[in-house]
Amino acid sequence: MNHAPLQLPRDAVLPDYFERGLYPLAHGIQSWLAGQQVRPPFAERDTRVLVLLVIDGLGDALLHRFAEPRRSSLLAHRTGRITSVLPSTTASAVTSLLTGLAPATHGLTGWHIHDRRFGGVIAPLPMQRRGGGRLRAPFLLQRLFPYARNGARPRLPTTMVSPQDIAHSPFSRRHARGAGVRPYRGLDQLAGCVEDEVRRLRDTGGLVHAYYASFDAICHHYGCHSPQARDCFQRVDDCFSALLARLKGTGAELILTADHGFIDAPDEKRLRLERHPALQSMLAAPLFGERRLAFSLARAGAEPEIAAYARDHFGGKLVLVPSEHLVRAGLLGPGPAHRRLAERVGSHAWLMEPGWTVSDRVVGEVPPTMIGVHGGMTADEMWVPLIQASC
């Protein structure tokens, strides 16, 4: 893709929305389900059943850091790497994987988005406002998530194999409509549930979309370099080996990837906006998006002052760009723009330099304590593995 000239953080990796990225993978799967293409994307043969296993947070760099070359089944079946979407975060990337739509179209431009209809800055996955309070509104899900899949009606069925605690959440219910839902507890149950659903779909064909969240949670809490993250990776690797054995002879194609990668961000590299009251007075709302790629909304006429303040005070920590330039450059993907996209990206995008994060304070909100973070444009955040096996 030919991106318009745009200042970016150091060593930034651009999302690939056309060949080697999560979006073309997701869009291709939806097209395959609709009968618009003969085989799933990246598959080397025709198949009746596709398994897409998404390990939240397992970036390609972490795979190489943790995998033992002669022991790792994941590494042995790695065929390459693909990019996440932008922002490189769960809300944006998982939604793309579920719908085949780019962030510009589905409009989930980070963990927090700005939507005046529901009170300002909200977190759509847990259905909460920043600072606390559940979202409540007539026809909430239809209004918050107005899109369908990529426009093609699926001819083949889909089963969602999801962690029990989120399998029937409002977000999951909305994005799994028309699909079967199979909750599970732990990696042992995950492998068994995937095998059951593959065998159930052998006559009709279809997709088993499985999702594992715990690796991401561990990396956030303990850091992506931690022993806890390494131990969780090994359990995922063992589960993958067991799944290959369970699916042997079924004819299924298995693709394993992730929604994003990770970096560890030291607290001393956190830019705290509460220490910059002059800048905060120029903003019409709290920050939204991600700590590694935030969006802000300027008060009317304050755009030049914000740009000047960032230039004078934040050199080497971030690149501040008008949000419309980010959209125009195609970094949020192709396709028709979500009707509220301009509101979702605000006036400015805060593209954090490697290692840096940004935060502000909202009454009732616990200050961020996560060690592992993502959402930005470093290679460790943007590249995720492409792991494939014919069963």
C-alpha positions in Angstrom: 0.0 0.0 0.0 1.3 3.5 -0.8 0.9 5.5 2.4 0.9 9.2 2.3 4.0 10.9 3.8 3.5 10.9 7.5 5.9 11.4 10.4 6.0 8.2 12.5 7.8 6.9 15.6 11.3 5.5 15.2 11.5 2.1 13.5 7.7 2.0 13.0 6.2 -1.1 11.3 3.2 -0.3 9.1 0.2 -2.5 9.1 -0.2 -4.6 5.9 -3.9 -4.6 4.9 -3.4 -6.3 1.5 -1.1 -9.3 1.7 0.7 -10.3 4.9 -1.5 -9.0 7.7 -4.3 -9.9 10.1 -6.9 -8.0 8.0 -6.3 -10.0 4.7 -6.3 -13.2 6.8 -9.7 -12.3 8.4 -11.2 -10.9 5.2 -10.1 -14.0 3.3 -11.7 -16.3 5.9 -15.0 -14.5 5.6 -14.8 -14.7 1.8 -14.1 -18.5 2.0 -17.0 -19.0 4.4 -19.2 -17.2 1.8 -18.1 -19.4 -1.0 -16.3 -16.5 -2.8 -12.9 -18.3 -2.8 -12.0 -21.9 -3.0 -9.6 -22.2 0.0 -8.9 -20.2 3.1 -6.2 -17.6 3.0 -2.6 -18.9 3.3 -3.8 -22.5 3.0 -1.9 -24.7 0.6 -4.7 -27.1 -0.1 -8.5 -27.2 -0.2 -10.2 -28.1 3.1 -13.7 -28.4 4.5 -12.8 -27.4 8.0 -10.5 -24.5 9.1 -9.4 -23.9 12.7 -8.3 -20.4 13.5 -6.6 -20.4 16.9 -5.8 -16.9 18.3 -3.4 -16.6 21.2 -3.9 -13.1 22.6 -0.6 -11.3 22.8 1.7 -13.9 21.3 3.8 -11.7 19.2 6.4 -13.2 16.8 9.3 -11.8 18.9 7.9 -13.6 22.0 7.6 -16.9 20.0 11.3 -16.7 19.1 12.3 -15.6 22.6 10.5 -18.4 24.4 10.5 -21.3 22.0 13.1 -24.0 22.3 14.2 -24.8 18.7 14.3 -28.6 19.0 11.2 -28.8 21.2 8.7 -26.2 20.2 5.8 -27.4 18.0 4.8 -23.8 17.5 8.1 -22.8 16.1 8.3 -26.0 14.0 5.1 -25.1 12.2 5.8 -21.4 11.9 5.6 -20.4 8.2 6.2 -16.7 8.6 4.9 -13.6 10.2 2.1 -11.1 9.5 1.3 -7.6 10.8 -1.4 -6.7 13.3 -3.8 -3.9 12.5 -3.5 -0.4 14.0 -3.7 0.2 16.8 -2.1 -3.2 17.6 -4.5 -4.1 20.4 -7.2 -6.6 21.2 -10.3 -4.4 20.7 -9.2 -3.5 17.2 -7.5 -6.7 16.0 -9.9 -9.3 17.5 -12.9 -7.4 16.0 -11.2 -7.5 12.6 -10.6 -11.2 13.0 -14.2 -11.8 13.9 -15.7 -9.6 11.1 -13.2 -9.4 8.3 -13.4 -5.6 8.6 -10.6 -3.1 9.1 -10.6 -0.7 12.2 -11.6 2.2 9.9 -14.8 0.3 9.1 -15.7 -1.4 12.4 -14.7 1.7 14.4 -13.1 0.1 17.4 -9.9 2.2 17.4 -8.5 1.0 20.8 -9.6 -0.3 24.2 -11.3 3.1 24.8 -13.3 4.9 22.2 -15.0 8.3 22.2 -18.8 8.2 21.6 -20.9 11.0 22.9 -24.1 8.9 22.6 -22.9 6.8 25.5 -21.3 9.4 27.8 -18.0 10.2 26.2 -15.0 7.9 26.6 -16.0 4.3 26.9 -14.5 0.7 26.8 -16.8 -1.2 24.5 -15.6 -4.7 25.3 -16.4 -4.7 29.0 -19.2 -2.1 28.3 -18.0 0.5 30.8 -17.3 4.2 30.9 -13.9 5.5 31.8 -14.0 6.1 35.6 -16.7 3.5 36.1 -20.4 2.8 35.3 -22.0 0.3 33.1 -23.2 1.3 29.6 -26.9 1.4 29.4 -28.9 2.7 26.4 -31.8 1.5 24.2 -30.6 -0.9 21.5 -27.1 -0.5 22.9 -25.4 -3.4 21.0 -26.9 -2.6 17.7 -25.9 1.1 17.9 -22.4 0.4 19.3 -21.6 -2.4 16.9 -23.8 -1.6 13.8 -21.7 -3.6 11.3 -22.0 -7.2 10.1 -19.3 -9.3 8.7 -17.5 -8.2 5.6 -20.7 -8.0 3.6 -20.9 -11.6 2.4 -23.5 -13.9 3.9 -21.7 -17.1 5.1 -22.6 -20.4 3.5 -20.5 -22.4 5.9 -21.1 -22.5 9.7 -18.9 -21.1 12.4 -18.3 -22.2 16.0 -16.7 -19.8 18.5 -14.6 -21.6 21.1 -14.2 -19.0 23.8 -13.1 -18.7 27.5 -16.1 -19.3 29.7 -15.9 -15.9 31.4 -16.3 -14.0 28.2 -18.1 -16.5 25.9 -21.5 -14.9 26.5 -20.5 -11.3 27.2 -22.5 -8.6 25.3 -19.5 -8.1 22.9 -19.2 -11.8 22.3 -22.9 -12.3 21.8 -23.0 -9.5 19.2 -20.0 -10.7 17.3 -20.9 -14.4 17.4 -24.5 -14.0 16.1 -25.2 -16.7 13.7 -22.5 -18.9 15.0 -22.4 -21.6 17.6 -20.7 -20.8 20.9 -18.6 -23.4 22.9 -17.3 -22.1 26.2 -14.2 -23.8 27.8 -12.1 -23.6 30.9 -8.3 -23.9 30.6 -6.1 -25.2 27.8 -7.0 -28.9 28.3 -10.6 -28.1 27.6 -9.7 -25.8 24.7 -8.0 -28.7 22.8 -10.9 -31.0 23.5 -13.6 -28.5 22.4 -11.7 -27.7 19.2 -11.5 -31.4 18.4 -15.2 -31.9 19.1 -16.2 -29.0 16.8 -13.9 -30.1 14.0 -15.4 -33.6 13.9 -18.9 -32.1 14.1 -18.2 -29.9 11.1 -16.6 -32.6 8.9 -19.8 -33.2 6.9 -20.8 -29.6 6.4 -17.4 -27.9 6.5 -16.9 -24.6 8.3 -14.8 -22.6 10.7 -13.8 -23.2 14.3 -12.6 -19.9 15.7 -10.8 -20.5 19.0 -9.5 -17.8 21.3 -7.1 -17.9 24.3 -6.8 -14.8 26.5 -4.6 -15.8 29.5 -1.2 -15.2 27.8 -2.2 -11.6 27.3 -3.3 -11.1 30.9 -0.1 -12.6 32.2 2.1 -10.4 30.0 0.2 -7.3 31.1 0.5 -8.1 34.8 4.0 -9.6 35.1 5.6 -8.3 31.9 6.3 -10.1 28.6 9.8 -11.0 29.6 8.7 -12.6 32.9 9.0 -16.3 34.0 5.2 -16.4 34.2 4.9 -15.4 30.6 7.5 -18.1 29.6 5.6 -20.7 31.6 2.3 -19.8 30.0 3.9 -19.9 26.5 5.1 -23.4 27.3 1.6 -24.5 28.2 0.3 -23.0 24.9 3.0 -24.9 23.0 2.1 -28.2 24.7 -1.6 -27.5 24.0 -0.8 -27.0 20.3 1.1 -30.3 20.2 -1.8 -32.1 21.8 -4.2 -30.4 19.4 -2.2 -31.6 16.4 -2.4 -35.1 17.7 -6.1 -34.9 18.3 -6.8 -33.5 14.8 -4.6 -35.9 12.9 -6.5 -37.5 10.1 -9.5 -35.1 10.2 -8.3 -33.2 7.1 -8.7 -29.9 8.9 -6.4 -26.9 8.2 -5.1 -25.2 11.4 -3.9 -21.6 11.5 -2.5 -20.2 14.8 -1.8 -16.5 15.1 -2.2 -13.6 17.5 -3.9 -10.2 17.6 -0.8 -8.3 18.6 2.6 -8.6 20.3 4.0 -6.9 23.4 6.7 -4.7 24.9 7.5 -4.0 28.5 7.2 -0.2 29.3 9.0 1.1 32.4 7.0 3.4 34.6 9.7 6.1 34.3 8.8 6.3 30.6 5.1 7.0 31.3 4.0 10.5 30.2 1.5 11.7 32.9 -0.8 14.4 31.5 -1.9 15.4 35.0 1.6 16.9 35.3 0.8 19.1 32.3 -2.4 21.0 33.3 -1.9 23.7 30.6 -2.1 20.9 28.0 -5.1 19.3 29.7 -7.0 22.5 29.6 -6.7 22.4 25.8 -8.5 19.0 25.7 -12.2 18.5 25.5 -12.2 14.9 26.8 -10.0 12.4 28.5 -7.6 10.4 26.3 -9.0 7.4 24.4 -7.4 4.6 22.3 -4.3 3.0 23.9 -1.5 4.0 26.2 0.9 3.3 23.3 -1.3 5.0 20.6 -3.7 7.4 22.1 -6.3 9.8 20.6 -7.2 13.2 22.0 -10.0 15.7 21.3 -8.9 19.3 21.2 -11.1 22.1 22.4 -12.3 24.3 19.5 -9.4 26.3 18.1 -6.8 24.7 20.3 -5.3 22.4 17.7 -2.2 24.6 16.9 -1.5 25.1 20.7 -1.6 21.4 21.3 0.8 20.7 18.5 3.2 23.4 19.7 3.1 22.1 23.3 3.9 18.6 22.2 6.8 19.9 20.1 8.2 21.9 22.9 7.8 19.4 25.8 7.6 15.9 24.4 10.4 15.6 21.9 11.8 12.0 21.7 8.7 10.6 23.6 6.0 10.7 20.9 5.0 11.9 17.5 1.8 13.9 17.5 -0.1 13.9 14.2 -3.5 15.1 13.2 -5.8 12.1 13.3 -7.2 12.8 9.9 -3.7 12.3 8.5 -3.5 8.9 10.1 -6.8 7.9 8.5 -6.0 9.5 5.1 -2.7 7.5 5.0 -4.6 4.3 5.3 -3.1 3.2 8.6 -6.6 2.2 10.0 -7.2 0.1 6.9 -9.3 0.0 3.7 -13.1 -0.1 3.3 -15.9 2.3 3.9 -15.3 4.4 7.0 -17.4 3.9 10.1 -19.9 6.7 10.3 -18.4 7.8 13.6 -14.8 7.3 12.7 -13.9 11.0 13.0 -15.2 11.0 16.6 -13.4 7.7 17.4 -10.0 9.2 16.4 -10.5 12.7 17.7 -8.2 15.6 16.6 -4.8 14.2 17.3 -3.1 10.8 17.4 -0.3 10.3 20.0 2.1 7.9 18.4 4.4 6.9 21.2 8.1 6.3 20.7 9.5 2.8 21.6 9.2 2.2 25.4 7.0 5.2 26.1 3.3 5.3 27.2 0.9 8.1 28.0 -1.9 8.3 30.6 -4.2 10.7 32.2 -6.5 10.6 35.3 -10.2 10.2 35.4 -12.1 10.3 38.7 -12.9 6.8 39.9 -10.3 5.1 37.7 -7.5 3.1 39.1 -4.1 4.4 37.7 -2.5 2.0 35.2 0.0 -0.5 36.6 0.5 -2.8 33.7 4.1 -3.8 32.9 3.5 -5.3 29.5 1.8 -3.0 27.0 0.9 -2.9 23.3 -1.0 -0.8 20.7 2.0 0.9 19.2 4.1 0.5 16.1 7.2 -1.3 17.2 8.2 -4.5 15.5 7.5 -6.4 18.8 4.0 -5.1 18.9 3.1 -5.3 15.2 4.5 -8.6 14.0 2.6 -11.8 15.0 3.4 -15.3 13.9 1.7 -17.3 11.2 1.7 -20.9 12.2 0.0 -23.5 10.0 -0.6 -27.3 10.0 -2.5 -29.7 7.8 -4.1 -32.3 9.9 
